[in-house]
Amino acid sequence: MKILVTGGSGMVGQCMQHHIVSNAIGEHEFIFISSSDCDLKDISAVDKLFENKNFDYIIHFIEIYNQLSFIFKFRRWIFNNRF
């Protein structure tokens, strides 16, 4: 199986890479990318990434921290600014 992992240079992506290497998970091909490899906001770069690659699965780890951080800040703002 060919598995694309976005956010490969982030905390979660690096932990996953370490886990795969240290546990010798060799039955699947993992391709880790970061924003320096492909800007996922650029549709032509995404088209080029998927061109003839035939990934079976995609694991998306990009900006998990930033999204969670935003949610917690928003909840704190709502709590402090009740109407």
BELRA-V185288 format. One record per pair of residues at least 12 apart in sequence whose C-alpha atoms are under 7 Angstrom apart, sorted by the first residue. I is the first residue (numbers start at 0). J is the second residue. Records with the same first field share a line. If there is no record, write none. Layout:
I = J + J
This chain:
0 = 27 + 28 + 55
1 = 27 + 28 + 29 + 54 + 55 + 56
2 = 28 + 29 + 30 + 54 + 55 + 56 + 57
3 = 29 + 30 + 31 + 54 + 56 + 57 + 58
4 = 30 + 31 + 32 + 57 + 58 + 59
5 = 31 + 32 + 33 + 58 + 59 + 60 + 61
6 = 32 + 33 + 59 + 60 + 61
7 = 31 + 32 + 33
8 = 33
11 = 60
12 = 60
